[in-house]
Amino acid sequence: MMKAINHTRKTCLAHSVIMADSFFPRLKGLLGKPRLNPGWCLVLKPCKSVHTVLMRFSIDVLFLDRHGRALRLISHMPPFRLSGIVRDSHLAVELPAGTLAASGTKVGDIIKLTEE
């Protein structure tokens, strides 16, 4: 199983990573899910923007460049919102709401997706 680690702050953002790196998994994303459990995240690759249309819960969103550098953070993005486009984003990490604040994650931090 993959983990999402904030290498800069030495914190674990998620111990279980769900990869959505093809068309249909990216299209579905978290739609239809009642929540995103603590310790889990969805990684959308490639991804320059996200939405929470038809979702039932808020999420944290982290946009990363090709080197894993955090470009933009959105905390507690509520249902029925659009993130806007993050031009240099390579992927987006969707996390349970509150994860970014709890981990101290900031723009510029290096995030690594690692296999156990």
Buried (B, 14 or more C-beta within 10 A) or exposed (E): EBBBBBEBBEBBBBBEBBBBEEEEBBEEBBEEEEBBEEBBBBBBBEBBBBBBEEBEBBBBBBBBBEEBBBBBBBBEBEEEBEBEEBEEBBBBBBBBBBBBEEBEBEEEBBBBBEEE
